[in-house]
Amino acid sequence: MTTATAKKTDSLPISYDDVLAAVARIKADLPPTPAEFSQVLSEVAGTEIYLKLEIFQHTASFKERGALNKLLSLSAAERKRGVIAASAGNHAQGVAFHAGRLGIPATIVMPKDTPFTKVKRTEILGAEIVLSGKTFGDAMATAKRLEQDKNLTFIPTFDDPLIMAGHGSAATEFLEKFPKLDILVVPIGGGGLISGVAVAAKAINPKIRIYGVQSEIYPSMKAALEGRTIDPKHQTVAEGIAVKEAGVLTRQVVEALVDDILIVTETLIEGAINTFIEVEKIVVEGAGAATLAAVMEYPELFKGHKTGLILSGGNIDPKILAYSLLRGLARDGRVSRLRVTTPDLPGSLAKLTAIVAENGGNVIEVYHQRQFADIALKYTNIELVVETKDARHTDMIVAAMQGEGFEVHRKPLT
């Protein structure tokens, strides 16, 4: 991409004045979220890391900023008629929560396969839920139809000047507390967050660098700026930025003001989720964790800088979080699955588990296989899931088993 200074910005969909107007409009109802320096992450990453914790919004997502700014701009007549949005995630909750607070009837259209917990959580916030279609596109089509049929006001997910400007308030808060930041890293889905952030940050400090981050599976904004489209074949752990088509208005801002878009792997996003839990003791969803993944994947861009990461949300499915943590333990060598071939004699299993215990490991699971084993009749396969300190500790236990005559093979934890 071209650098931000190479583009004229006077014809963009929003201005810094729009962001300041949003700040003034929402500040009474939306207190600033915490922003903190992370000593440990800084040591790991080789750059000073500062965190903007949007995970501490009431609905655990930055989406409240734009939703509230849009809702507060409505006329009395529009408020009375009600609003509608299409979303299966954070936008749904942001609209539902603030519409409920303001006494505005809200309808949220979600795909039929939206997880029940998300539907229930949005319903609890006061919205009427309509389940329609299999995809977000199907839900959007239904929402647009209901907008016309019921004369409702549509609240866009990202491609709207008031939504974008509202999100920009995150940058004003961040830079007010840490004015010497020289890089901001922001996740990109449709582009609403990074658009508002870029406009505000570049106005406050024209020299600041803005990096967007997208998953390798959904690089929609990067593709759009390169004149391409995407056709994702897989799901991403960063579902908050899993947007197939970038916004039209947001694209203009990103092209003008964002210095580059960085693509990160799923493995690094998973690792970043786990790092936030282990190091900072906070839960960050995949979209927000992608910012740290970018720092880890492109260290040369950040070394020696003061880098701010916007952690966009904390709404991660507990099941996905559990899987991520378990996979992380396996990748780090702290949990391993071992297949041991041994003569089928009394005491073999006891001897095997004793070796693990004597070497400081912990046996989590045991599976003794006889009838389906593809080995000689008088032998058996024993599978152990073993917990250790790290990969070197596991190597030591395997070596001890082999020293006692056991044949040991490691198996992936899948």
N, C-alpha and C positions, 0 to 999 in steps of 0.2 A: 504494500500500500504506500501511497505518498504520505509524507509527513503532514501534520495538521496545518503548519504554517503555509503550505503550498496552495491552500484552497481559500477562496473567499467565503466568509461565514454570514454576510449580511442578509442573505436570502434564505436562511435555514428556517425550518418550521417553528422553532422556538428560540428565544433569546435568553440572555442572563436575567433580564428584567422579568421575564415570565417565571423563571425559577424563583427569583426573590419574591414575586407576588404569591407563588405557591407556598413558600416558606412562611410568609405572613398569614396566609389563609389557614394553614393546617397546624401551626405551632401550638395553638391553645388545646387542641385535641390529640396531638401526637407528639409527646415529649421526645427529645433526642435519645437515640439508642447509644449504648456505651461504645467508646472507641479506646482501644488499649494497645500498648506496646508489648510484644512477645519476645522476651529475652531468649527463651529456649529455641523457638522457631528461627530466630535471627541467627543463632549459633549454628543451627542445622543447615540453613539455607545460604549463609554467607552474605546476607543482606539484612538491613534493619527492617523487621516485619512489624507492621501496625495493622490492627484488625478493626474493621467497622462491623459491629455485631448486630446486624439486622435480624438475627435469630431471636432477639429479645423483644421484637414487636409483639403485640397481643396475639396475633395469628402466626407468629414466628416467620414473618416474611416481609421484605421491603414493599411488597405489592400494596400494602395499605396506603402508602404515600400517594401514589397516583390515583388510586380509587377514591380516597378522601378528597383530594384536590378536585377531581371531576365532580363528585357528588355535591360538594359545597358550591360549585359554580351553577348548579341547576336553579331554574326559576321556581317559584312557589307552585306554579301549575305543573311543571315537570315532576317535581317531588311528589305531588299528590297523585299523579298518574302512575308513578312507579318506574323502576328501572329493570333492565334485563342484561345478563352477561352470559357468555359461553366459556366454561372453564371446568377442568377436572382437578384443579389444584389450588395454588396459592391465591390467584386472582379471585377465584370464587369466594374464598374465605374473607379476603380483604373487602370485597364489595358487600358481602352479606353482613359482616360485622359493623361496618360504618353506616350502611343503609339502615340497619336495625337501630343503631344509636340515634340516627337523625330522624327516625320515624318514616322512612321512605320504603314503601313496599318493594321487595326485590325478588326477582325470579332468576334462578341460575339453571342453565341447560347443561347437562353433563352426558357424556356417552354412557350407554347402558352398562358397559363393563367397568365403569369406575369403581374402585374398591369401596366396599360398604362403609369403611371407617371415614373416608373422605366425604361421602354423601351425608352420613350422619352428622359429622362435625360441621358441615356447612348448614345443614338443616337446623342444628342447635343454635346457630348464630342468627336464625330468624328468617332465612330465605325460603321461598317456595322452590322445590327441586323438580325439574322436568328431566327425565332420562330419555334420551333420544339418539338412535343411531349407534354405530359401532366405533366411529372415529370422531376426533375433535372437529373435523370438517363437517360431519353430519350434524353434530351438536350446534355448530355455528350456523348452519343453514336453517335449523329449526329456530334458533334464537332470532335470526333476522326476520323470519316469517312472523313470529310472535310479536316482534317489535312493531311490525306494520299492523297486524290484526288487532292488537290490544292498545295501540298508540303509546307504547312504552319508550323510554329513552335508553338507547344502547350504550353500555359502558365497555369500550374496547379493552382488549387485553394489553396492548402496547402501542399501537399505531395511532396515537392521538396526542395533540400538543399538550393538553392539560395533564394527561397521564405521564408523559415524558417529563414535563416540568416538575410535577410532584415528586417523581423519583430523583430529580436533581437535588432535592433538599438533603439527600444522604451525603452528597459531596460537600455542601456548604458546612454541614455539621462536622464532617471528618477533617476538613482543612481548617476550620476554626480552632479545633483542638490541636491539630498537628500541622501547622502552616508550612513546615519545611519539607513535607513530603514531595519527592520529585517524580514518583511513579504511582499510578493507580492501576490496579488490576481488577477487571470487572467481568463477570460472566455475561454472555450474550445468548439470548434465546431469540425473541423477536426484535430486541434492540431497545426496548423502552427504558430500561435502567441505564445502560451505557450512554444513551443519547442525552438524558438529563444530566448525568454525571459529567460527561465530556463538556457540555455547554457551560456548566457551572465552574468546573475545575479550570478550564482553559481561560475563562474570564478572570478568575482569581489569580492564577499563575500561568501565563501564556507558555512558559517553558516546561511545564509539567508534561510528562509522557503518559498517555492513556493506552493501555493494552487490553483488548477484549480477549475472552477465552471461550472456545467452543469445544465440544466433544468431537472426537474423530468420526463418530457415527452421524452427528447432526451439524455439520459445518455450514449451515444455511446462509448466514450473513457473509461469510468469506466467499462462498460460492456465488452469491448474488452480486457482489462487487467485482467478481471475475467474469460475470456474464454467464454463469452456469446455474443449473438447478441440481437438487439432490433427490435421491430416491432411497432413503434408508431401508436396509434389510434387517436390521437388528435393533434391539432395545438398548437404552443406555441407563446407567445408574444415575445419571444427571438428568432425570426426566423434566426438571424445571426449565431446562434450556433445550429440550427436545422439540424444537420448532422446525417444521419442514420448510416454511417460506418466511423469510425475513420481512419486516415491515417496509412500506414504501417511504414513509416520512422518516422513520428511524434510519433507514439506509442512507438518506441524504446527510444526516448528522454524522454517522459513523464514517462515511467517505471523507467528509470535510475535517473532522476533528480527532478521529482515533488513529493512533500512530501505527498500530498493527493488530492483527487478530492471530492469536496463538492457538494451535490445535493440540489437544492433549489426549492421551490414551485412556482407555477405561481402567487399566490397571493402576495408573497413577492417580486417577480420581478416587478409586477405592482406597489406595494407600493414604491419600490426603484425608479422607473421612476418618480413617483409623488414627492418623497422627493427631488430628484435632481432639479426638477422644482421649488418647493416651497422654498427650502433652498439655493441652489446654483444658481438658475435662469438659468439653462442650460438644454438643451434637450438631453437626452441620450437614445439610443435605448435599447430594452430589453436585448440584449446580454451584453452590457456594464453595464447596471444597475444590472445585476446578481451578479456582484462583491460586491456591497453594500448589496444586499439580502443575500449573504453568511455571511457577517459580522453580520448581524442582526439575522440570523438563528443559527449561531454557535458562540455566543459571548464569550464563554469560551476560544476559540482558540486565540482570538485577544486582550483580555483585557490586558492593560498595555504595549502593543507593539506599534511600529511605523509601521503602515500598509499602504502599497501603493496599490491603486486600479487603474488598467488600464481600462479606459473608452474607449472601443474599437471603438465605433461609435455613430453617432447621427442621422442615417437615419431611422426614425420611420414614418410609415404611419400616416398622420395627423388625419385620422379617428380613428385609434387605439389609438393615443395619447389622443384624445378627450374622447373616451370611458373610457380610463384608469383614467383620471382625474375625470370624473363624478362618476365612480364606487368608486373611492377613497373618494370623498365627501360623498357618501352614507355610506361607511364603517365607516367613522369617525363620522357619525351622523350629518353632516352639511347639508345634504339634505335628507329629509324623505318623504315617501308617506303615507298619512293617509287616511283611509276609515272611514267615519263618518256616522252613521245611525241616522236619525233625523225625526221627524214628518214633513210631506210634507205641511208646512205652510208658508205663506208669511213672509219674514224676517229671516228665519232660516239660509240661506247662509250668509246674511249680518252679523248676529250675530256671526257666526262661524269665518268669516274672521276678524271681529273686535277683537275677542279674540287673534288671531295670532298677529295682529298689536299691540295691547295693551301690549303684552308680548315680543315685540321686534323681532318677526319673520317676514319673508317675504313670501308671497304666490307666487309661480312661476307658477303653473298651477292649474286649477279647472276643474273637470269633474263631471257633475250632472247626475246621473243615475236613471231613473224611470222605463222604460218599460222592462229592462232586469234584474232588481233587484230581488233577491230571498228573499224578505222580505214582511211584511204585506202591503196591498194595500195603506194605508194612510201614509206610510213611504217612505223615499227615501234615497239612498246612495249618499254621496258627497265625491269625492276623491280629496284630496289636495296634491300637492307637495310643501313642505315647506322648506325654507332655514333658518338655525339657526346657532348659534355660534359653537355648539358642541352637543353631545348626551344628556348631562345634560340639556341644554337649550330646546331641543326637549321634554324631559321628563316634563319640567315645563309647556310647552304649552299644552301637552296632559292632564296633571293634571288639568289645568285651564278649558279645554273643558269638561272634565268629571265632574268637579265641577259645571258646568252649565247644567248638565243633558244629555250631548251628549255621545253616545256610540262610542268609538274610537278603531280602530284596525290598527296596523302598517302593511304595505305591503312591500315586497322587491322591489327595483327599477329595475325590470327586465321585 
